[in-house]
């Protein structure tokens, strides 16, 4: 167990934005939220999976909706904690530990704010190992754990309790409510015993996000910060480029779009694109896929090396696009079925990024 400092929050916000694969919400919003809640309510303890007791109850806290909305519609304190407390009433038990549902942008720090207010520890793990746009895209689902009851709340204090038949219906019902709540809402969708959480999450992801953030915020320690990042995550450079056009649409509670990119440096004369649904789904050269979900695809600012989320991509952005292998749980048959390219409408099979790049790390 260790206490999260404000410096940790700074590191996590940057690192989680890398692991968010273009999504997960704006890291600045999450950083300010977490810091303000810690200053108001006191510190948050981070516990490892080894410290989690079998009989402790673990509940996720997450934001749902289009990242573009979260830039203007900030969460309130009650939005952070009302859904969790609604599940406590529904199950007749108290939560012992909070877990991020994903490690990405605001959704890594949303639960830190809730943990500060409720004086609960947060687990150094999450249920994705990156960010994904839909609620069934969680490792809990991959291991046969389905949400029995789901609570959704907004900044005004509205709270709804849902009883979906499976994780897909949790997504459909929660998303519809989120749209009606203004395009963003807070969700708690599981109430699990520690024994069920062990083995069904991605461990150490907040610590990993902190480590990545520390690399990017102390670039003077490295001859080549891009190489340091790629080495740490077993990743691959896909291309350098300048964004020449972005089409973006917020609909159905998602941020959909495509960024057209003209190659720079060693990639001059080539054309590329990124396609996203909150998170980046595919990186292409022309019609050729260079990397796809469930692997991570991230646009890094070519000057600062900091990640640029999908809602921040704009004409003129100069980016280095990189890709990292996803957690092995997503490379199983159910993982690929749940979050592979065919699920998102691409008529291609998933091929690991290291195979697409013709390299092994």
N, C-alpha and C positions, 0 to 999 in steps of 0.2 A: 504494500500500500504506500502511495506517495501522494503528497498534496500538489494539485495543479496550481502553478503560479501564473501570473499575468504574462510572463515571458513564454511559458508553455502554450498559452492560448494564442499568442502571436505566431509561434512556430506551427502549431496545429492548423491554424486557419490557412496558412500558405500551403503546407503539405497536404492537407485534406483537399484543397482545390486541385492539386495535381492528381490525387487518387480519385477525385470526382469525375475524371474523364470528360471535362467540359461542362458537367452539370453539378447538381447538389446545392445550387444557390450561391449567391455572392458571398465570398469569404469575409468581406469587410462587415457585412450585416451580422454574420455569426460572431465575429470577433468582438464587436461592440456590445452585442447582446450578452455574451458570456461574461465579459469583463464587468459590465454594469451589474449583473446579477451577483457575481462574486463579491463585488464591492459592497453591495447592499445586504446580502444574506450570509456572507462568509465563505470560506474556502470549500473546495470539492476534492474528495479523495478519489484517486484512481486505483482500482484494484485489478489484479491479474486473474486470469481464468483459474489458476491454481488456488487462489484465495477464496473463490466463490464456493459457498457451501451448497450441498445437494438440496437442502430444504429451504434455501433462500429463494424468494420470488423475484424474477427479473422482468422488467417491463420496458419496452422501447418508447422513446419519444422522438417524433420526427415531424418535419414539415412536408406537406403535400401541395402540389400545384405547379404553376409555371414560374420558373425563376425570374422572368421579366416582371411579374407581378410583385414578387417579394422585394424588389428594389424600391417600390413606392408604398406598399402595404405592409408595414412592419408589424411583427407579432407583439401582442401584449403579454403581460405576465400570466394572466389567467388562461390565455390561449396555450401557453406552454404546459401548464399543469392540469387544467380541467379534464382533458381526456384520460390521463393516468388516474386521476382521482375517481373518475366515473367508473373505470374498470375495477378499482379497489372496491367500490360499492357493489358492483355487479357480482364480483367473485367472493365478496365477504372476507377479503384478506388484504393485508397491507403489503405494498411493494417494499422490497429490501434493497434492490439495486436497479439502477437505470442503465440501459444500453443504447448506444446509437444504432439505428436501423441500418445506416450506411455510413461510410467514411467518405464524405464529400461535401465541400463547401460549408454552407450554413448547417447542414444536417449532422455534421460532426460536433457542432457547438450549441445547437438547439438544446440537446439533452444536458449539456453542462449547465446551462442556465436553469433548466428545470431541477437538476440535482442540487444546485445551490439553494434554490428557494425551498425545496422539500428536505434539505439536509440529508441527502442520500448519497452514497458513493456511486461512481460510474465505472462500468466494466471496460477494461482495455480490450475491446473486441467489437465487432459489428456483424450484421447478418448479410453482408454482401461482399465486403472487401474492396469496394469501389462505390460508385453511385449508379443506380438504374432508374428508369422513369416509372415503372409500374410496381404495385404493391406485392404481387406474387413473385417478383424477382428477388427472392430472399433465400438464403441458405436454409432457413427453417422449413420452407416449402420443399426444398430439395431433399430434406430428411424426413418428409412425411408429417411435419408439424403444421397443422392448419389453424388459422385464427378462429377461435370459438366465438369471441365477442370483440367488437372493434368500436372504439370511441373516437369521434371527430369533433373538434371544437374550433371556434373562430375567436377573433380579437374582441368581439362584443360580449362574449359569454355564452353564446349558443353552443349547446353540446347535444350530440346525437349518439345513441348506442345502437349498434348494428349487430345482427347475428347472421353472418354470411355462412353459406354451406361449404365454402372452400376459399382459398386465397384469391382465386380469380374473381369471385363474387365480392370479396373484400375490396379489390381494386375497383370494380365497376361501381359499387355502391358508395364507397368513400370518394371516388372521383366526382360522381354526380353531386354529392353534397359540397365538395370543395368548390366546384364551379359556382354553385348557388351562394356559397359563402364569400364570393368575391374573387375566386381564382387561387386562393391560398388558404390553408388551414393547418391545424396541428392534429396528428393522429397517434394513438397508441393502439396497436393491433395484436399484441400477444400478452399473455400473463403466464409465464413459464417458470417451473421449478428449475433450480440450478442444475440438477442432474440431467434435465432435458436440454439445457443450453450447452453444456459441455459436449463437444464433438459435433455441434450443429451450427457453429459460428466460425468466423475468421478471426483468429486470435492476434492480439498485439497491434491492432491497426491504428489506435490513437498514438501509441509509441512510435510506430512507423511514420505516421503523418508528422509527428514532432521532429523526427530525425530528418525527413525530407525538407521540412521548413527551415531547420537549422542550417542545412546545406545551402539553401537558396538565400538565406539571410546573412550568411557569412561567406560570400563568394570569394572574398580575398584570401581565403584559406586554400583555394584550389586553382591550379593552372588552367583548368577547363571545367567550369561548373556543369556544363551540359554532359560532359563525359562522366563526371562524378555522379550525376543523377542517373544516367543510363546504366552505369555500372551497379549502382545500388539496387536498381529495380530490374536488372537483366533486360533492359529495354533496347530499342532500335530507333535510330533517326530515320524518318521517312522522307522528309524534304524540308527545304527552306522556301519561303514564298511571301508574296505581298497579296493581301486580300483585295480583290478587285470588285467584288460585288457580294452582298449578303441579302438573301431573301429570308424573312422571318415572319412567322405567324403564330399568334397565341390562340389556341382553340382546344376545347375539350379538356382544359386543365393542363395542357402541355405547351411547350415552346418548340415548334417545328421550324426547320430551316435548312438552308444550304449556304455554305461560303465557297465562292469561287476564288481560286488562288493561282497567281502567276509565279512561276518558279524564279528563285533568286540564287546567286552564288553558283554552286556546282549544278544547280537544277534549272538554270536559266534556259528559256526556250520551251519549257514544259508547262503543262497546265494541270492543276490539281483541284480537288474539292474535298470539303468536309460536309457530311450530312448528319443532322442531329435531331433527336427528340428529347429535349432537355440535355441529355448526354450525347456525346458523339457516337454515332452508329457505325459509320464507315469512313475511311480515308481512301481516296481514289486518285490515280493518275489517268486522266481521260475516263475510260470505262473500266479500267483495271483496278481491282480492289487490292490495296496495299496492306490493310489491316481492317478487322471488323470486330463487332461485339461477339463474344463477351470480353475480348481483350480490351485494354484501356488505350484510348487515343486522346492525346493532349496537345493543344496548341500552346506553345511557350513563346513569350515575347522575345524576339531575337536579340534585343538589347539587354533587357533586365533578367531574362530567363524565368521570370515569374509566369505562372499560368494565366491564360485568358479564357474565362468561361464563355459558353456559347452565347449568352445574352450580351456579352461585352465585345464580341467580334464585330468589327466594323471596317468600312472601306479604308484602306491605307494601313491597316494593322500588318506589321511585319512579324512573321511567326516562323518558328522551327516546330514542325509537327513530329511528335514522337509516339511510340507505342510500346506498351509493356504487357507481358503475359498476365492474364487474370489468375485468380486463385484456382487451384486444380479442381475444386468442387464444381466450377462452371464448365469444365471440360468433360464432364460425365454426360451420358446420353440425356438425362433429365435436365441437366444444366444447359446444354445446347438447345434442347427443345424449348426451354423456358425463356432463354435470352440470347439465342443465336441469331444469325442474320435472317433465316427464314421466318422467324417469328415476326420480324419487323418488315416483312414483305419483300426481301431480297431473294431472288431465285438462284441462290448459290449455297453451297454447303460451307460450314465453318471450317476454316483452315487456320491453325495457330500462326501467330504473327512470325514466329521464328522460322516456320516453313515457308511462309509467303516471302520473307526476306532472304531465304536461302542460307540462313545462318543458324548455328546452334550456340547457345550461351552456356 
